[in-house]
Amino acid sequence: MQDDQNPPDVRFGQALMRARKRAGKQQAVVARHLGCTPGHLSHIENGRRKLDESKLQELDDFLNAGKRLLRQHEEIYQPERVDWLGEFHQMQADAAVIREYQNSLFPGTVQHPEYAKIAITSGAPWLASNEVQERIKDRQRWHEDVLRDDGPQYHLVLDDIVIMRPIGPAAVMRKQLDTIIKHAESGRVMVQMHGWDQHPHAGLDGPFALITSSSAPDMVHVESIYGGQNTDVPQDVRNFGTLFSRLQATARSPLESLRFLKEMREKYAQQ
């Protein structure tokens, strides 16, 4: 990166270039629409100039970006304002296919309310009881939006540790297992359990989700303790697709995973 480039400007310039190319438009066409020269637009895409924010909505519409350019601009320049979880929820609800990997907890989409309460209060003990209840309701709405009858195909790979390490009383773990078994038996969610004795392990860096939509580019969502990050950079999406394929290849089959889930459910029922 050169001295006259700021990292946020470079990131947004790259996002703009990808959006323009997806729309199949030349720089000269976009520049004419914005009322600037192709050279000025080139400087914006190269991170040497900053886009006039008053043009952002107009540019998103012109490139048929579906507000993605708006979201990327906010994520880059105002990350403290980004509702990354809400955005992820909406992307999942609009998806055609979701491929998700989790290595510590059941994802919010399939959490039983009692399990969700423990997960929320353990990770954020400073929350007031009304805030906890609101987050539980959010996850229930998430569940309804994503797992509706005409919702996306959902492929889920879970590390054994998600089940074998209880996050609360045995009764809560049993209810959570009842929930995931119901979805697996109905065919609504394809569940594969990944044994901790399998290696090389492609999921050591943490949870992620790949989202395929009929109306937008494929996305990858990478989660951390502090938040989440979304990207539609093709190379990143391909890389995480490779990781998910490897996790599926080394995990138990869906039938074997269902048997394992039922065995663990019985163990919790006996405690």
Summary of the structure (lengths in Angstrom):
residues: 271
radius of gyration: 21.4
end to end distance: 58.7
largest distance: 72.4
contacts: 801
relative contact order: 0.12
helix: 56%
strand: 13%
